[in-house]
């Protein structure tokens, strides 16, 4: 008995392996590099060696955890504002067609602007308002891309909530806003959770705005990582350790929200 | 408890008129059914009364108070939607108690009241379940429970039974009527199902194209429909409608029908309506109509007839089927006093003869 092998499924499996390795191999290499000595780093192929934690000690000493804490704070504030404003905006667009059909996708229009266009107005405003030593300018800059994405992401979730729920709550004695808060919002909580994690990742990963708008001495994580590229050369080992610290939370978060993430992105894209 | 009144109520979307200067009175404590084909404005009228649609013109009064500008929450109405609109994240008990959250009542009191209501609707054992774990009929009861807990001034029902299967629909129909009678709360009930309207209503409002076609007790409307539309909309099987002329005690249509109508005076052009129950058949080999199809309904049967190009229906007792089979020729006559005549131009009912 011969087993027939579908050439397409073989091709698909191959493609998936290539994609998976493309993503994981560099991460693996970074993880290895973070426990190598400077001499071992010169041999990228070296896999069997005695690991040491010098690089990790070095990044902790350089305050990487504090930078990560600041990044987390910036991301958390950005996401908190975005979720509150975004859920209300998304419901308005979904249920009341606020702004007409154009808003549904037009809301993402700002995404095509290169950050370089926005960063100097932000910087000028930050100086004028004496906010340049705070994280407020970074948070506002992050809101410029996190808020629209979260709003767009949530529209599809709100589309799935029957209008009659809000109407029922209004007849049952509640104001429009109370109906939204007590009845509509609870139906989309999973979507809001996914949107929050997604938005957190976007903010967490941003380097450009942080580099220019965050206080220079107490900067945020991506900028702190870049700081290991010193005038004496790149401290590859230390940088690798810092990168692992930055990447791991994102990987864990993505794992938990992957299903909702697909739902949000396709729901927002397919429904008109 | 309250009387509800529509004074020249109007609803327009752009240039489309959905509800056209409608006047309706819903007497205190009555169950009034708004019935009509889809697009007749019945649901829009109900939603305007609930406050979910703005009113383009005219006034709606509840208990003498104009409610046009009021939010739904300030109108003291309760509503049951077609899809029940149960809150998916709340248990049965919390769903029923939900309207009390908007009032000042304490949570413990609200839940106790909700438990009483649930018990009275036979939901006592299900109170901790979520709506998705209930059958359609149970969901329907929860929606009713949520509507009655607050003792509103007016009940609004928007096709509440159309998602139930036929058997359950009939049972729930009577249950709803009993609840409404017991509480004595004015109820406005929207449906497209004329049978539901006939059986449930104290008063029936037949609507068509944004206007009221006829208002009255169901038996009045059935007995004296004021237009061809109402005549064919109300009653099942549908009333036979034929155009023709009456002379010498017989109605003759150019399309070939011939009916004996002893009591009617001569007329050149007329629309004749006769309910299937009132169309009498006599087997006669020389008859002008022929039995085309027989649908047996148990004790009675619907007989479809070919009369020239006209198709007529008659309802007969099943024991007569021995003399009536497909192909039998018959003479047609109208039961005395059961003739409906309409003006051929306006399609309005002609004055009684």
Interface residues (C-beta under 8 A of the other chain):
Chain A: X162 X164 X165 X167 X168 X169 X170 X171 X172 X173 X174 X175 X176 X178 X182 X183 X186 X187
Chain B: X50 X51 X52 X71 X72 X73 X77 X78 X79 X81 X83 X85 X87 X88 X89 X98 X99 X101 X102 X103 X146 X150 X156
